[in-house]
């Protein structure tokens, strides 16, 4: 049962086989606060720095964010390379894991329910089209922000999670907040930006 409890939440974002995710109407670009890149570029695929694929969740986010998740919010790293259940938390690998990346899942340790999921994966010219097609098929909003294309959903506090997928020339960073809404969406943006800062040098 533990492995299956996370699947509905993850499926809404990263394609774990749950269809029918209803997204808000797509504006021309993400809201002004949606700025996952700290160094915008006039060329969408320009990489100001070099992407390094993390092998551990501790390398995917800054220590301050991990402390905020685990101490301030009382969450437990349930899934991920060094998580409580390792790579066996979910029934199947995430799309980011299948692309050669990692997925880190923080949740309530008492219920094994995911709350925040952060994934980081490498992307190439060969893999980009299929990844983008998956995101478009989920009905996510699409916009350009600096050197990245963002596929997103604000979600709500009832059913829909907050979703951020940031696609750059060399990387795919995604963040899911199981409980969505404006505040959760803004935090997901901040986490995605922090993951960018931790994985680009």
Secondary structure, DSSP 8 states (H G I E B T S, - for coil): -HHHHTHHHHHHHH-SS----------SS--TT----SS--SSTT--SS-B---SSGGGTS-HHHHHIIIIIS--EEEESTTSTTGGGSSSS--HHHHTT-EEEEEEETTTTEEEEEEEEEE--HHHHHHHHHHHHHTT-EEEEETTEEEEEE---SSS--EEEEEE-SSEEEEEEESS-SHHHHHHHHHHHHHHHHHHB-
